[in-house]
Amino acid sequence: MKKYLILVGVLLAGKFALNAKPTTIHTIETTQRESVTVSISVMANGAAVKGAFVKITSGTITIGAGMTDDKGAASITIATYGKQISNITVTHTLYRDEKMIDLVLENGRAYAFTLKSKGETAAEVTTESNEKIKEIEDKTERSEQKTAELEKQAAESAKEKEEAIKRQEEMRKQREEEERLAKEKQAQADQQMTEAQKNMSEAERQKQETERQRLAKEEQINADAKRREEEAKRREQEAAERAKNLENSIPTDAKAQEEQAKKEAEQKQKEQANEAKEAERKAKEAEEKAKAEKEAQKDKEEAAKARAEEEKDQKNAAEKQAKQEEEAKKEAEKQQKEAAEKAKEAEKLQKEAEKAKEEAAKEAEAMKELDEKLKKLDEEQKAIDEERKALKQEQKKLDDKIKKGKKLEKLKEEQVKLDEKNRKLDEKQEKLDEKRKKTIKKSN
């Protein structure tokens, strides 16, 4: 009986042993989590890319993020990493996205990315512009050589003209007194006409300057109003976003790290895009300057050509003038009559110029009154700007409190009050902008 019980006990122990779960094995295979730091380097066309946004994800969850510095490098630390499969994504607005997938990150390892450009960088724009400028300068140099040749021809023609003038010097002395009187009257009439035209031009210039100032002020006022409207819309969006964030739970450290890195990367990329645009603008200005110099040289060439032809024509005219002296008396009488008519025309133009000058003075006075009114409105704008500055400071303090995640309900009420202050200030700004528009419209 005792042996039978021992045998049954052995069989039951064996059965239980076969059905038992290997719990001790699970304990041995538990994943160890540790801190991991990786280095990311980003290049494009052999140069470092700064401001690139780097994100490390595992599945759909972001576990680390950062932004490359001026050397194109970023160091990202993941506080707890369990050897899970991960992806590294690099994005930049000026380049195509690049990604490494299915990686098991290793502490201290470096990962290198090479980006391809979407468009021209600031350096490429400058290089291309320099090539165009070189081509324009070559053409300008050839034009200068041609100009020198034309100036030489003009000098030779001028010398021949002087010799012809000396030959006819005696004939000039035989001209009648009537020609002298005709020239005096013609000069007097020309002087009156010139003075009248000068007064007319000055009056027109003052009138145009007054209109230009008025249009510039109107354009500036409209631009400022539009900018302030956009700022008001942006503040409404930010207020809505803050309200939404207050309703939701406080984001995890990894998510906050991603948002901060993404925000900084977007800012840096925006600055780089602006740098590319600025380089393009400067390159365009340099090209325009080179083109202007080319055009100026072309004008010089044309002037030299015209001078050479003029000197040649004057030489021929001087040689023929000896034959024309017989007609000088009749021509002088004719000039006297024309001078008298021109004097009357100059007198008429002088009166018109004085009238135009009076009108320009009236418009200038009106512009002065407009400036005084706008100065008063500028004082109101200054007060609004000061109030806006104070509200921004309040918002910054409130945002800092919200980030701490304490007393969110009370902070939410404070946010609603602050949004209401902004809304009322926006209404005040709209009324002031409308005042400016009406003031400009009345000055038309």
Buried (B, 14 or more C-beta within 10 A) or exposed (E): EEEEEEEEEEEEEEEEEEEEEEEEEEEEEEEEEEEBBBEBBBBBEEEBBBBBBBBBBBEEEBBBBBBBBEEBBBEBEBEEBEEEEBBBBBBBBBBEEBEBEEBEBEEEEEBEBBBEBEEBBBEBBBEBBBEBBEEBEEEBEEBEEBBEEBBEBBEBBBEBBEEBBEEBEEBEEEBEEBBEBBBEBBEBBBEBBEBBBEBBEBBBEBBEBBEEBBEEBBEEBBEBBEEBBEBBEEBBEBBEEBEEBBEEEBEEEBEEBBEEBBEBBBEBBEEBBEEBEEBBEBBEEBBEEBBEBBEEBBEBBEBBBEBBBBBBEBBBEBBEBBEEEEEBBEBBBEBBEBBBEBBEBBEEBBEEBEEBBEEBBEBBEBBEEBEEBBEEBEEBBEEBEEBBEEBEEBBEEBBEBBEEEEEBEEBBEBBEEBBEBBBEBBEBBBEBBEBBEEBBEEBE
